[in-house]
Amino acid sequence: MHSESYSLIGLMSGTSGDGLDLAHCHFEFQKGGWSYEILQTETRPFPDALGKALGESHLLSGLELSLLDVNFGQWMGEQVKAFCLERQVKPMAVASHGHTVFHQPEKGLSLQIGNGWALHQASGEKVIADFRMLDVQLGGQGAPLVPIGDRLLFSQIDFCINLGGISNLSLKKNGQRIAFDCSPFNLLLNQEALKLGSPYDKDGAWARSGALDTPLLEELNGLPFYSLHGAKSLGRESIEQLFIPLIEKRGLPPKDNLRTLVEHYAIQIAALIRTHSSKATPSVLLTGGGAYNRYFVERLDHQLRQNWVQVEATKELIEFKEALIFAFLGVLRLRGEANALASVTGASRDSSGGIIYG
């Protein structure tokens, strides 16, 4: 008989590369369904040298990368230990996503650093890490992994949309969970905001004050990525090769770029919701930093012609949903249950990935 109650810490470092998200979460299984509670959260900023090394990790030598793997694992373990001491908590395990250095599933490779043994020793806790590699070896993409959490923790919501560096969407279709990237998001918006002296466009205020550039909007909407169907993903490489040259070629002021990008994202995401929705007014959960972009939410509402319901989300859920779900992937791993969906990743079967340390 499985234990039906779990307390885990989920660790996530996102594409923004500014720090480590820690979420202490409680999960219960009863009457055939899961419930969750986010108990305590914190984002611990990376020390400058570590943040720089992680950002350049794909350029390091084999030895340098191996050392960073161990040092990053140890640093994460120290943060977990301090987090637990300060809050007087004792989790059943710590589930760590790690920092992705190489993701080339077509070659059978997905490398997330943050050494599990080092994390285990420095934290004194049981650790679950390396969630992607089993799925990759089964012929899958090793990503996205979040949709299993959407299916089991947010099943009542029609669309779960994460607005991070890249926007992605997950939904139930024909009895299966499917998920894919929708468009770039903060990776491009933040780049424009930096030109105006801020790391991001607060509430989308600069985008609101900019002018829409129709030629750029049409070129963005015409990119081949948007005519692909089925599982599809965007990486930094494709954004640098496809999107940024279009923006640079137009040579617009940053506010006009922000206005045009927001409209572009709203058009693309609204089109996906309309295409895949079986309801007149589907429910939509927006999480990630982009959920705070009020102007984007207004434009999405406009493109959807007000035919949707935005699910209310707490600050913790908006900012820590991915850490919450990695904690949940750890629960499923401890139970020996599938935590990677073949319907999403393209693997030959569902699997229960993650190496347990300690």
C-alpha positions in Angstrom: 0.0 0.0 0.0 1.4 3.4 -1.1 1.7 6.2 1.4 -1.0 8.7 0.4 0.5 11.9 1.8 3.8 13.4 0.7 5.9 16.5 1.5 8.7 17.4 -1.0 10.8 20.3 -2.0 10.9 21.1 -5.7 13.9 22.9 -7.2 13.8 24.8 -10.5 16.1 27.2 -12.3 14.4 28.7 -15.3 15.6 30.2 -18.6 15.9 33.6 -17.1 18.9 32.3 -15.1 18.5 34.6 -12.2 18.2 32.2 -9.3 16.9 28.9 -7.8 13.2 28.5 -7.1 12.5 26.4 -4.0 8.9 25.2 -3.3 8.0 23.1 -0.2 4.8 21.4 -1.2 2.4 18.9 0.3 0.5 16.3 -1.8 -2.4 14.0 -0.9 -4.0 11.2 -2.9 -7.6 10.4 -2.0 -10.6 9.0 -3.8 -8.7 8.6 -7.1 -7.4 12.2 -7.3 -4.5 14.3 -6.2 -4.6 17.6 -4.2 -1.6 19.9 -3.5 -0.7 22.8 -1.2 2.3 25.1 -1.7 3.5 25.6 1.8 6.6 27.8 1.5 8.5 29.3 -1.3 11.7 31.2 -2.0 13.9 32.3 -4.9 17.6 32.2 -3.9 19.6 34.4 -6.3 22.7 32.8 -7.9 26.0 34.3 -6.8 27.4 36.4 -9.7 30.2 33.9 -10.5 27.9 30.9 -10.5 25.2 32.6 -12.5 27.8 33.6 -15.1 29.2 30.0 -15.2 25.8 28.5 -15.7 25.0 31.0 -18.5 28.2 30.0 -20.3 28.1 26.3 -19.3 27.7 25.1 -23.0 31.0 26.7 -23.8 33.1 25.0 -21.0 35.6 22.2 -21.4 34.8 18.7 -20.2 36.7 19.2 -17.0 35.2 22.6 -16.3 31.7 21.4 -16.9 32.2 18.4 -14.6 33.4 20.7 -11.8 30.5 23.1 -12.4 28.1 20.1 -12.2 29.5 19.2 -8.7 29.8 22.8 -7.5 26.2 23.6 -8.6 24.9 20.5 -6.9 26.7 21.4 -3.7 25.4 25.0 -3.8 21.8 23.8 -4.3 22.2 21.4 -1.4 23.5 24.2 0.8 20.4 26.4 -0.2 18.1 23.5 0.6 19.7 22.9 4.0 19.4 26.6 4.9 15.8 26.7 3.7 14.9 23.7 5.8 16.7 25.0 8.9 15.1 28.4 8.7 11.6 27.0 8.3 12.0 23.9 10.5 10.9 21.5 7.7 11.9 17.9 6.9 10.8 16.9 3.4 10.6 13.3 2.3 12.8 14.2 -0.6 14.1 17.0 -2.8 13.2 16.9 -6.5 15.7 18.8 -8.7 15.3 19.8 -12.3 18.9 21.0 -12.7 20.3 23.4 -15.2 20.1 22.3 -18.9 23.4 22.6 -20.7 22.8 20.4 -23.8 19.4 19.2 -25.1 19.8 17.1 -28.2 17.3 14.3 -27.9 17.8 13.4 -31.6 21.3 12.2 -30.5 20.0 10.6 -27.3 21.3 13.4 -25.1 19.7 15.7 -22.5 22.2 17.0 -19.9 21.0 18.8 -16.8 23.8 19.6 -14.3 23.6 19.9 -10.6 25.1 16.7 -9.3 22.7 14.5 -7.3 25.3 13.1 -4.9 26.7 16.5 -4.2 23.1 17.9 -3.6 22.3 14.9 -1.4 25.4 15.3 0.7 25.2 19.1 1.1 21.5 19.1 2.0 21.4 15.9 4.1 18.1 15.0 2.2 17.1 12.3 -0.2 17.4 13.7 -3.7 15.7 12.8 -7.0 17.4 14.2 -10.1 17.9 13.6 -13.9 14.3 13.4 -14.8 14.7 13.6 -18.6 17.3 11.0 -19.7 15.1 7.9 -19.4 12.5 9.4 -21.7 15.2 10.5 -24.2 16.5 6.9 -24.2 13.0 5.7 -25.0 13.1 7.9 -28.1 11.3 10.9 -26.6 12.2 14.6 -26.4 12.7 14.4 -22.6 10.4 17.5 -22.5 8.0 18.9 -21.6 7.6 17.1 -18.3 5.2 19.6 -16.7 2.0 18.2 -18.5 1.7 15.1 -16.2 1.3 17.6 -13.3 -1.2 19.6 -15.3 -3.2 16.3 -16.0 -3.2 15.2 -12.3 -3.2 18.4 -10.4 -5.1 20.8 -12.7 -7.4 18.4 -14.6 -10.4 20.7 -14.2 -8.6 23.5 -16.2 -8.9 23.4 -20.1 -5.6 25.2 -20.9 -2.5 25.5 -18.7 -0.3 28.2 -20.3 3.2 29.1 -19.0 4.5 32.5 -20.0 8.2 32.2 -19.3 11.1 32.9 -21.6 9.1 30.9 -24.1 5.3 30.4 -23.9 4.0 26.8 -23.8 0.6 25.3 -23.5 -0.9 22.0 -22.3 -4.4 20.6 -22.7 -6.4 17.4 -22.8 -7.4 16.2 -26.3 -9.2 13.0 -27.2 -8.5 11.6 -23.8 -4.7 12.4 -24.0 -2.6 15.2 -22.6 -0.8 17.1 -25.4 1.6 20.0 -25.0 3.9 22.2 -27.1 5.6 25.6 -27.3 3.4 28.4 -28.6 5.8 31.3 -29.2 8.8 33.1 -27.7 7.8 35.3 -24.8 9.9 37.0 -22.2 13.2 36.2 -23.9 12.3 38.8 -26.6 10.2 41.2 -24.4 13.0 41.4 -21.8 15.6 42.1 -24.5 13.6 45.2 -25.6 13.0 46.3 -22.0 16.7 46.2 -21.3 17.2 48.8 -24.0 14.9 51.0 -22.0 16.9 50.4 -18.8 14.8 47.8 -17.0 15.0 44.0 -16.9 11.3 43.7 -17.9 8.3 45.8 -19.0 6.3 46.2 -15.8 2.6 45.4 -16.5 3.3 45.8 -20.2 3.2 49.6 -19.8 5.8 50.3 -22.4 4.2 47.9 -24.9 0.9 49.8 -24.3 2.5 53.1 -25.2 4.2 51.8 -28.3 2.9 51.8 -31.9 1.9 48.6 -33.7 4.1 47.9 -36.7 2.0 45.9 -39.2 4.9 44.8 -41.5 6.8 43.3 -38.6 3.6 41.7 -37.2 2.9 40.1 -40.6 6.5 38.8 -40.9 6.4 37.3 -37.4 3.0 35.7 -38.0 4.4 34.2 -41.2 7.3 32.3 -39.7 7.3 28.6 -40.6 7.2 27.6 -36.9 3.5 28.6 -36.7 2.5 26.3 -39.5 4.0 23.2 -37.8 1.4 20.9 -36.3 1.7 18.4 -33.4 4.6 18.4 -30.9 6.9 21.3 -31.5 9.4 23.2 -29.4 11.4 26.5 -29.6 14.9 26.8 -28.3 17.2 29.9 -27.9 18.9 28.9 -31.1 15.8 29.1 -33.3 14.8 32.4 -31.6 18.2 33.8 -32.4 18.1 32.6 -36.0 14.4 33.3 -36.9 12.9 36.0 -34.7 15.7 38.4 -33.8 16.8 39.1 -37.4 13.3 40.2 -38.3 13.2 42.6 -35.4 16.6 44.0 -36.0 16.0 44.4 -39.7 12.9 46.7 -39.0 15.0 48.9 -36.7 12.0 50.1 -34.6 12.1 51.8 -31.2 11.9 49.3 -28.3 8.4 50.4 -27.3 7.1 49.7 -30.8 8.8 46.3 -30.8 7.2 45.5 -27.4 3.8 46.6 -28.7 4.1 44.5 -31.8 5.5 41.4 -30.0 2.7 41.5 -27.5 0.1 41.6 -30.3 1.9 38.8 -32.1 1.9 36.6 -29.0 -1.8 37.3 -28.3 -2.7 36.4 -31.9 -0.8 33.1 -31.8 -1.9 32.0 -28.4 -5.5 32.9 -29.0 -5.5 31.0 -32.3 -4.2 27.8 -30.5 -6.9 28.1 -27.8 -9.6 28.5 -30.5 -8.2 25.6 -32.5 -8.0 23.2 -29.7 -11.0 24.2 -27.5 -14.1 22.1 -27.4 -15.9 24.7 -25.4 -17.3 28.2 -26.2 -15.6 29.7 -23.2 -12.7 27.5 -22.1 -10.9 28.0 -18.7 -7.3 29.2 -19.0 -4.6 29.2 -16.3 -1.8 31.7 -17.0 1.4 31.2 -14.9 5.1 32.4 -15.2 6.3 36.0 -15.3 4.3 36.9 -18.3 1.0 36.4 -16.3 1.8 39.8 -14.8 1.9 41.5 -18.2 -1.5 43.2 -17.9 -1.3 44.6 -21.5 -0.7 41.1 -22.9 -3.7 39.7 -21.0 -5.9 42.5 -22.4 -4.8 41.8 -25.9 -5.3 38.0 -25.4 -8.8 38.9 -24.2 -9.4 41.0 -27.3 -8.1 38.3 -29.7 -10.4 35.7 -27.9 -13.3 38.1 -28.2 -13.8 37.8 -24.4 -14.7 34.1 -25.0 -12.6 32.6 -22.2 -12.4 32.4 -18.4 -9.1 33.3 -16.8 -8.5 31.0 -13.8 -7.6 33.0 -10.6 -4.0 32.1 -9.5 -2.1 33.0 -6.4 1.3 34.7 -6.6 2.9 31.4 -5.4 1.2 29.5 -8.2 2.2 32.0 -10.9 5.8 32.1 -9.8 6.4 28.6 -8.5 4.2 26.3 -10.6 7.2 24.6 -12.3 8.9 24.0 -8.9 5.6 22.6 -7.6 5.3 20.2 -10.5 8.9 19.0 -10.2 8.2 18.2 -6.5 5.2 16.2 -7.8 7.3 14.4 -10.4 9.4 13.3 -7.4 6.3 12.0 -5.7 5.4 9.9 -8.8 9.0 8.6 -9.0 8.9 7.5 -5.3 5.6 5.7 -6.1 7.1 4.1 -9.3 4.4 5.7 -11.4 4.7 7.4 -14.8 6.0 11.0 -14.6 6.8 11.4 -18.4 4.0 11.1 -20.9 4.7 9.5 -24.3 1.8 11.4 -25.8 3.7 14.6 -25.1 7.4 13.6 -25.6 7.0 11.2 -28.4 8.7 8.3 -26.5 7.9 4.7 -27.1 6.1 4.5 -23.8 5.3 6.4 -20.6 8.0 6.1 -18.0 9.0 7.0 -14.4 12.3 9.0 -14.7 14.7 10.3 -12.1 17.6 8.9 -10.2 17.2 8.6 -6.4 20.2 9.5 -4.2 20.2 8.6 -0.6 
